[in-house]
Amino acid sequence: MKLFSHILSSAPALLLLATLFLPAGCSRPKDRFVFEGNIANIQQGEFYVYCDDGTFDGVDTIRIDGGSFSYERTLTTPTVLTLLYPNFSQTYIVAEPGEVVTMEGDASKLGEADISGTEENKLLTEFRQKNASASENEARRAAADFIHTHTPMLAAVALFKRYFAYDKTPDPSTTLTLLDDLLKAQPQNPTLAMLDNHLRPVLTTAAGQKLPQFAFATLKGDSVRSTEFAGKPLVVAFWATWNNECTDLYAALRRIGRDYKGRVGMLNVSLDDDKRLCRNRVQRDSLVNVVYDGKGLDSPSARRLGMRYVPGNLLVNAEGKIVARDLAPDDLEKQLRALVKE
């Protein structure tokens, strides 16, 4: 009986100790982000999650079993994650250390899934569901309004990525204005820094923009400047010997050099990192004003001129305005003929 009485008298103290130690042993680490949920009309499958701002490397696989999934990832800072589904559609979510985000949806309408758990993901869900039946242009205008009124939020970054950052035919003025507003509100955001580094050169060399001033080192060791092409149309070509798709562009450049000698400027930007191969190509196709810095796809010259593709090109009129870019070789020659006749 004495032993039983002792246990009873000690119970409050033991309960207090358990209360003190249980949260520390069972609570989730503050740097763990959890994403979990249920997707109807699918028993097993997988989708993918990645981050393109360097918060973590690689692509993680999220496996669905019995319609449910659970994913955890250590994060040190909040970020925007991309969910990539098997049909190549995407959804952006805001991930924060220590937070749990849930997803409830149907496999046939993943874009309208209810993603919640934090205020920013709730706002994104409301936006997606409200604009599910809107046209792309209508949704883009709604996204611009959302970004303007929520610039401090990562949710605004998510919508900028969805509707502006990777648009194939961007509106340079609108996109740059939104990007500048976001950068002002979130100056330390690595995603925005990455997007700014990639987008600004592309947007400032879109059709309708003035060609940036430049001075580049050439393969011969001298320099070529933008002022040398004043007063006549200019063709800027991006190519690399390692890319077999450049063959048609080389042929077009040969014809342009032959047919418009002296009347059309030509600037060739090589994305090679092997000078010997580059020199062989230049000699074979009689290419002139060849810019070469040996940096391959990291070429500062190509970045300055907003290169998007290899092969790629810019067509510039006599006033220095970019009239078209990344044309098929036949279209490049056709539009050049129209410029020369003007």
Contacts in CASP RR format, 6 or more apart in sequence:
PFRMAT RR
TARGET T0000
AUTHOR 0000-0000-0000
METHOD contacts of the structure
MODEL  1
MKLFSHILSSAPALLLLATLFLPAGCSRPKDRFVFEGNIANIQQGEFYVY
CDDGTFDGVDTIRIDGGSFSYERTLTTPTVLTLLYPNFSQTYIVAEPGEV
VTMEGDASKLGEADISGTEENKLLTEFRQKNASASENEARRAAADFIHTH
TPMLAAVALFKRYFAYDKTPDPSTTLTLLDDLLKAQPQNPTLAMLDNHLR
PVLTTAAGQKLPQFAFATLKGDSVRSTEFAGKPLVVAFWATWNNECTDLY
AALRRIGRDYKGRVGMLNVSLDDDKRLCRNRVQRDSLVNVVYDGKGLDSP
SARRLGMRYVPGNLLVNAEGKIVARDLAPDDLEKQLRALVKE
28 34 0 8 1.000
28 98 0 8 1.000
28 100 0 8 1.000
29 74 0 8 1.000
29 98 0 8 1.000
30 97 0 8 1.000
30 98 0 8 1.000
31 74 0 8 1.000
31 75 0 8 1.000
31 76 0 8 1.000
31 97 0 8 1.000
31 98 0 8 1.000
32 72 0 8 1.000
32 73 0 8 1.000
32 74 0 8 1.000
32 75 0 8 1.000
32 97 0 8 1.000
32 98 0 8 1.000
33 72 0 8 1.000
33 73 0 8 1.000
33 74 0 8 1.000
33 75 0 8 1.000
33 95 0 8 1.000
33 96 0 8 1.000
33 97 0 8 1.000
33 98 0 8 1.000
33 99 0 8 1.000
33 101 0 8 1.000
34 70 0 8 1.000
34 71 0 8 1.000
34 72 0 8 1.000
34 98 0 8 1.000
34 99 0 8 1.000
34 100 0 8 1.000
34 101 0 8 1.000
35 49 0 8 1.000
35 62 0 8 1.000
35 70 0 8 1.000
35 71 0 8 1.000
35 72 0 8 1.000
35 73 0 8 1.000
35 81 0 8 1.000
35 93 0 8 1.000
35 95 0 8 1.000
35 100 0 8 1.000
35 101 0 8 1.000
35 102 0 8 1.000
35 103 0 8 1.000
36 68 0 8 1.000
36 69 0 8 1.000
36 70 0 8 1.000
36 71 0 8 1.000
36 100 0 8 1.000
36 101 0 8 1.000
36 102 0 8 1.000
36 103 0 8 1.000
37 68 0 8 1.000
37 69 0 8 1.000
37 70 0 8 1.000
37 102 0 8 1.000
37 103 0 8 1.000
37 104 0 8 1.000
38 67 0 8 1.000
38 68 0 8 1.000
38 69 0 8 1.000
38 103 0 8 1.000
38 104 0 8 1.000
38 105 0 8 1.000
39 64 0 8 1.000
39 67 0 8 1.000
39 68 0 8 1.000
39 69 0 8 1.000
39 103 0 8 1.000
39 105 0 8 1.000
39 106 0 8 1.000
39 107 0 8 1.000
39 110 0 8 1.000
39 113 0 8 1.000
40 67 0 8 1.000
40 105 0 8 1.000
40 106 0 8 1.000
40 107 0 8 1.000
41 106 0 8 1.000
41 107 0 8 1.000
41 108 0 8 1.000
42 64 0 8 1.000
42 66 0 8 1.000
42 67 0 8 1.000
42 107 0 8 1.000
43 64 0 8 1.000
43 65 0 8 1.000
43 66 0 8 1.000
43 67 0 8 1.000
44 63 0 8 1.000
44 64 0 8 1.000
44 65 0 8 1.000
44 66 0 8 1.000
44 67 0 8 1.000
45 63 0 8 1.000
45 64 0 8 1.000
45 65 0 8 1.000
45 86 0 8 1.000
46 61 0 8 1.000
46 62 0 8 1.000
46 63 0 8 1.000
46 64 0 8 1.000
46 86 0 8 1.000
47 61 0 8 1.000
47 62 0 8 1.000
47 64 0 8 1.000
47 83 0 8 1.000
47 84 0 8 1.000
47 85 0 8 1.000
47 86 0 8 1.000
48 59 0 8 1.000
48 60 0 8 1.000
48 61 0 8 1.000
48 62 0 8 1.000
48 83 0 8 1.000
48 84 0 8 1.000
49 59 0 8 1.000
49 60 0 8 1.000
49 62 0 8 1.000
49 71 0 8 1.000
49 73 0 8 1.000
49 81 0 8 1.000
49 82 0 8 1.000
49 83 0 8 1.000
49 84 0 8 1.000
50 58 0 8 1.000
50 59 0 8 1.000
50 60 0 8 1.000
50 81 0 8 1.000
50 82 0 8 1.000
50 84 0 8 1.000
51 79 0 8 1.000
51 80 0 8 1.000
51 81 0 8 1.000
51 82 0 8 1.000
51 95 0 8 1.000
52 82 0 8 1.000
52 191 0 8 1.000
52 194 0 8 1.000
53 79 0 8 1.000
53 80 0 8 1.000
53 189 0 8 1.000
53 190 0 8 1.000
53 191 0 8 1.000
53 193 0 8 1.000
53 194 0 8 1.000
54 190 0 8 1.000
54 194 0 8 1.000
55 75 0 8 1.000
55 76 0 8 1.000
55 77 0 8 1.000
55 79 0 8 1.000
55 190 0 8 1.000
56 73 0 8 1.000
56 75 0 8 1.000
59 84 0 8 1.000
60 71 0 8 1.000
60 73 0 8 1.000
62 69 0 8 1.000
62 71 0 8 1.000
62 83 0 8 1.000
63 69 0 8 1.000
73 95 0 8 1.000
74 97 0 8 1.000
75 95 0 8 1.000
75 96 0 8 1.000
75 97 0 8 1.000
75 98 0 8 1.000
76 97 0 8 1.000
77 97 0 8 1.000
78 94 0 8 1.000
78 95 0 8 1.000
78 96 0 8 1.000
78 97 0 8 1.000
78 154 0 8 1.000
79 94 0 8 1.000
79 95 0 8 1.000
79 154 0 8 1.000
79 190 0 8 1.000
79 191 0 8 1.000
80 92 0 8 1.000
80 93 0 8 1.000
80 94 0 8 1.000
80 95 0 8 1.000
80 154 0 8 1.000
80 157 0 8 1.000
80 158 0 8 1.000
80 161 0 8 1.000
80 191 0 8 1.000
81 92 0 8 1.000
81 93 0 8 1.000
81 94 0 8 1.000
81 95 0 8 1.000
82 90 0 8 1.000
82 91 0 8 1.000
82 92 0 8 1.000
82 161 0 8 1.000
83 90 0 8 1.000
83 91 0 8 1.000
83 92 0 8 1.000
83 93 0 8 1.000
84 90 0 8 1.000
85 91 0 8 1.000
85 110 0 8 1.000
89 110 0 8 1.000
89 111 0 8 1.000
90 162 0 8 1.000
91 110 0 8 1.000
91 111 0 8 1.000
91 113 0 8 1.000
91 115 0 8 1.000
91 128 0 8 1.000
92 124 0 8 1.000
92 158 0 8 1.000
92 159 0 8 1.000
92 161 0 8 1.000
92 162 0 8 1.000
93 101 0 8 1.000
93 115 0 8 1.000
93 121 0 8 1.000
93 124 0 8 1.000
93 158 0 8 1.000
94 101 0 8 1.000
94 118 0 8 1.000
94 120 0 8 1.000
94 121 0 8 1.000
94 124 0 8 1.000
94 153 0 8 1.000
94 154 0 8 1.000
94 155 0 8 1.000
94 158 0 8 1.000
95 101 0 8 1.000
96 118 0 8 1.000
99 117 0 8 1.000
99 118 0 8 1.000
100 117 0 8 1.000
101 115 0 8 1.000
101 116 0 8 1.000
101 117 0 8 1.000
101 118 0 8 1.000
101 121 0 8 1.000
102 115 0 8 1.000
102 116 0 8 1.000
102 117 0 8 1.000
103 113 0 8 1.000
103 114 0 8 1.000
103 115 0 8 1.000
104 113 0 8 1.000
104 114 0 8 1.000
105 112 0 8 1.000
105 113 0 8 1.000
105 114 0 8 1.000
106 112 0 8 1.000
106 113 0 8 1.000
111 128 0 8 1.000
111 132 0 8 1.000
112 128 0 8 1.000
112 129 0 8 1.000
112 132 0 8 1.000
113 125 0 8 1.000
114 125 0 8 1.000
114 129 0 8 1.000
115 121 0 8 1.000
115 124 0 8 1.000
115 125 0 8 1.000
116 122 0 8 1.000
116 125 0 8 1.000
120 153 0 8 1.000
120 154 0 8 1.000
120 155 0 8 1.000
121 155 0 8 1.000
123 146 0 8 1.000
123 150 0 8 1.000
123 153 0 8 1.000
123 155 0 8 1.000
124 155 0 8 1.000
124 158 0 8 1.000
124 159 0 8 1.000
127 142 0 8 1.000
127 143 0 8 1.000
127 146 0 8 1.000
127 159 0 8 1.000
130 142 0 8 1.000
131 138 0 8 1.000
131 139 0 8 1.000
131 142 0 8 1.000
134 142 0 8 1.000
139 163 0 8 1.000
140 163 0 8 1.000
140 164 0 8 1.000
143 159 0 8 1.000
143 160 0 8 1.000
143 162 0 8 1.000
143 163 0 8 1.000
143 164 0 8 1.000
144 163 0 8 1.000
144 164 0 8 1.000
144 174 0 8 1.000
144 178 0 8 1.000
146 155 0 8 1.000
146 156 0 8 1.000
146 159 0 8 1.000
147 156 0 8 1.000
147 159 0 8 1.000
147 160 0 8 1.000
147 178 0 8 1.000
147 181 0 8 1.000
147 182 0 8 1.000
148 178 0 8 1.000
148 181 0 8 1.000
150 156 0 8 1.000
151 181 0 8 1.000
151 182 0 8 1.000
151 184 0 8 1.000
151 185 0 8 1.000
151 186 0 8 1.000
152 185 0 8 1.000
152 186 0 8 1.000
154 189 0 8 1.000
156 182 0 8 1.000
157 182 0 8 1.000
157 186 0 8 1.000
157 189 0 8 1.000
157 191 0 8 1.000
157 192 0 8 1.000
160 178 0 8 1.000
160 179 0 8 1.000
160 182 0 8 1.000
160 195 0 8 1.000
161 191 0 8 1.000
161 195 0 8 1.000
164 170 0 8 1.000
164 174 0 8 1.000
164 175 0 8 1.000
164 178 0 8 1.000
164 179 0 8 1.000
165 175 0 8 1.000
165 195 0 8 1.000
165 199 0 8 1.000
167 175 0 8 1.000
170 202 0 8 1.000
170 203 0 8 1.000
170 206 0 8 1.000
172 203 0 8 1.000
172 204 0 8 1.000
172 206 0 8 1.000
172 209 0 8 1.000
175 199 0 8 1.000
175 203 0 8 1.000
176 199 0 8 1.000
176 200 0 8 1.000
176 203 0 8 1.000
176 204 0 8 1.000
179 192 0 8 1.000
179 195 0 8 1.000
179 196 0 8 1.000
179 199 0 8 1.000
179 200 0 8 1.000
182 189 0 8 1.000
182 192 0 8 1.000
183 189 0 8 1.000
183 192 0 8 1.000
183 196 0 8 1.000
186 192 0 8 1.000
201 303 0 8 1.000
201 304 0 8 1.000
201 305 0 8 1.000
201 306 0 8 1.000
201 307 0 8 1.000
202 306 0 8 1.000
202 308 0 8 1.000
203 209 0 8 1.000
204 212 0 8 1.000
204 306 0 8 1.000
205 211 0 8 1.000
205 212 0 8 1.000
205 305 0 8 1.000
205 306 0 8 1.000
205 314 0 8 1.000
205 322 0 8 1.000
205 325 0 8 1.000
206 322 0 8 1.000
206 325 0 8 1.000
207 322 0 8 1.000
207 323 0 8 1.000
207 324 0 8 1.000
207 325 0 8 1.000
208 321 0 8 1.000
208 322 0 8 1.000
208 323 0 8 1.000
209 321 0 8 1.000
209 322 0 8 1.000
210 320 0 8 1.000
210 321 0 8 1.000
210 322 0 8 1.000
211 226 0 8 1.000
211 234 0 8 1.000
211 236 0 8 1.000
211 305 0 8 1.000
211 314 0 8 1.000
211 316 0 8 1.000
211 320 0 8 1.000
211 321 0 8 1.000
211 322 0 8 1.000
212 226 0 8 1.000
212 304 0 8 1.000
212 305 0 8 1.000
213 226 0 8 1.000
213 227 0 8 1.000
214 225 0 8 1.000
214 226 0 8 1.000
214 301 0 8 1.000
214 304 0 8 1.000
214 305 0 8 1.000
215 223 0 8 1.000
215 224 0 8 1.000
215 225 0 8 1.000
215 226 0 8 1.000
216 223 0 8 1.000
216 224 0 8 1.000
216 225 0 8 1.000
216 269 0 8 1.000
216 291 0 8 1.000
216 293 0 8 1.000
216 301 0 8 1.000
216 304 0 8 1.000
217 223 0 8 1.000
217 291 0 8 1.000
217 292 0 8 1.000
217 293 0 8 1.000
218 224 0 8 1.000
218 289 0 8 1.000
218 290 0 8 1.000
218 291 0 8 1.000
218 292 0 8 1.000
219 270 0 8 1.000
219 275 0 8 1.000
219 278 0 8 1.000
219 279 0 8 1.000
219 282 0 8 1.000
219 290 0 8 1.000
219 291 0 8 1.000
219 292 0 8 1.000
220 290 0 8 1.000
224 267 0 8 1.000
224 289 0 8 1.000
224 291 0 8 1.000
229 265 0 8 1.000
229 267 0 8 1.000
229 316 0 8 1.000
229 320 0 8 1.000
230 320 0 8 1.000
231 318 0 8 1.000
231 319 0 8 1.000
231 320 0 8 1.000
232 262 0 8 1.000
232 263 0 8 1.000
232 264 0 8 1.000
232 265 0 8 1.000
232 318 0 8 1.000
233 263 0 8 1.000
233 264 0 8 1.000
233 265 0 8 1.000
233 315 0 8 1.000
233 316 0 8 1.000
233 317 0 8 1.000
233 318 0 8 1.000
233 336 0 8 1.000
233 339 0 8 1.000
233 340 0 8 1.000
234 264 0 8 1.000
234 265 0 8 1.000
234 266 0 8 1.000
234 267 0 8 1.000
234 314 0 8 1.000
234 315 0 8 1.000
234 316 0 8 1.000
234 320 0 8 1.000
235 253 0 8 1.000
235 256 0 8 1.000
235 264 0 8 1.000
235 265 0 8 1.000
235 266 0 8 1.000
235 267 0 8 1.000
235 313 0 8 1.000
235 314 0 8 1.000
235 315 0 8 1.000
235 316 0 8 1.000
235 332 0 8 1.000
235 336 0 8 1.000
236 267 0 8 1.000
236 269 0 8 1.000
236 305 0 8 1.000
236 313 0 8 1.000
236 314 0 8 1.000
236 315 0 8 1.000
236 316 0 8 1.000
237 249 0 8 1.000
237 253 0 8 1.000
237 266 0 8 1.000
237 267 0 8 1.000
237 268 0 8 1.000
237 269 0 8 1.000
237 311 0 8 1.000
237 312 0 8 1.000
237 313 0 8 1.000
238 269 0 8 1.000
238 271 0 8 1.000
238 302 0 8 1.000
238 305 0 8 1.000
238 307 0 8 1.000
238 309 0 8 1.000
238 310 0 8 1.000
238 311 0 8 1.000
238 312 0 8 1.000
238 313 0 8 1.000
239 246 0 8 1.000
239 249 0 8 1.000
239 250 0 8 1.000
239 268 0 8 1.000
239 269 0 8 1.000
239 270 0 8 1.000
239 271 0 8 1.000
239 281 0 8 1.000
239 310 0 8 1.000
239 311 0 8 1.000
239 312 0 8 1.000
240 246 0 8 1.000
240 270 0 8 1.000
240 271 0 8 1.000
240 272 0 8 1.000
240 296 0 8 1.000
240 310 0 8 1.000
241 270 0 8 1.000
241 272 0 8 1.000
241 274 0 8 1.000
241 277 0 8 1.000
241 278 0 8 1.000
241 280 0 8 1.000
241 281 0 8 1.000
242 272 0 8 1.000
242 277 0 8 1.000
243 271 0 8 1.000
243 310 0 8 1.000
243 311 0 8 1.000
245 310 0 8 1.000
245 311 0 8 1.000
246 310 0 8 1.000
246 311 0 8 1.000
248 311 0 8 1.000
248 328 0 8 1.000
248 329 0 8 1.000
249 311 0 8 1.000
249 312 0 8 1.000
249 313 0 8 1.000
249 329 0 8 1.000
250 281 0 8 1.000
250 285 0 8 1.000
250 287 0 8 1.000
251 329 0 8 1.000
252 329 0 8 1.000
252 330 0 8 1.000
252 332 0 8 1.000
252 333 0 8 1.000
253 266 0 8 1.000
253 268 0 8 1.000
253 285 0 8 1.000
253 287 0 8 1.000
254 285 0 8 1.000
254 286 0 8 1.000
255 333 0 8 1.000
256 264 0 8 1.000
256 266 0 8 1.000
256 333 0 8 1.000
256 336 0 8 1.000
257 264 0 8 1.000
257 266 0 8 1.000
257 286 0 8 1.000
257 288 0 8 1.000
260 336 0 8 1.000
260 340 0 8 1.000
263 340 0 8 1.000
264 336 0 8 1.000
264 340 0 8 1.000
265 289 0 8 1.000
266 287 0 8 1.000
266 288 0 8 1.000
266 289 0 8 1.000
267 289 0 8 1.000
267 291 0 8 1.000
268 282 0 8 1.000
268 287 0 8 1.000
268 288 0 8 1.000
268 289 0 8 1.000
268 290 0 8 1.000
268 291 0 8 1.000
269 290 0 8 1.000
269 291 0 8 1.000
269 299 0 8 1.000
269 301 0 8 1.000
269 302 0 8 1.000
269 305 0 8 1.000
269 307 0 8 1.000
270 278 0 8 1.000
270 281 0 8 1.000
270 282 0 8 1.000
270 290 0 8 1.000
270 291 0 8 1.000
270 292 0 8 1.000
270 294 0 8 1.000
271 296 0 8 1.000
271 297 0 8 1.000
271 299 0 8 1.000
271 302 0 8 1.000
271 307 0 8 1.000
271 310 0 8 1.000
272 278 0 8 1.000
272 281 0 8 1.000
272 292 0 8 1.000
272 294 0 8 1.000
272 296 0 8 1.000
273 294 0 8 1.000
273 295 0 8 1.000
273 296 0 8 1.000
275 292 0 8 1.000
275 294 0 8 1.000
278 290 0 8 1.000
278 292 0 8 1.000
281 287 0 8 1.000
282 290 0 8 1.000
291 301 0 8 1.000
293 299 0 8 1.000
293 300 0 8 1.000
293 301 0 8 1.000
296 302 0 8 1.000
297 310 0 8 1.000
299 307 0 8 1.000
305 314 0 8 1.000
308 325 0 8 1.000
308 326 0 8 1.000
309 326 0 8 1.000
312 325 0 8 1.000
312 326 0 8 1.000
313 325 0 8 1.000
313 326 0 8 1.000
313 327 0 8 1.000
313 332 0 8 1.000
314 322 0 8 1.000
314 324 0 8 1.000
314 325 0 8 1.000
315 322 0 8 1.000
315 323 0 8 1.000
315 324 0 8 1.000
315 325 0 8 1.000
315 327 0 8 1.000
315 332 0 8 1.000
315 335 0 8 1.000
315 336 0 8 1.000
315 339 0 8 1.000
316 322 0 8 1.000
316 323 0 8 1.000
317 323 0 8 1.000
317 339 0 8 1.000
317 342 0 8 1.000
318 339 0 8 1.000
318 342 0 8 1.000
323 335 0 8 1.000
323 339 0 8 1.000
324 331 0 8 1.000
324 332 0 8 1.000
324 335 0 8 1.000
327 335 0 8 1.000
END
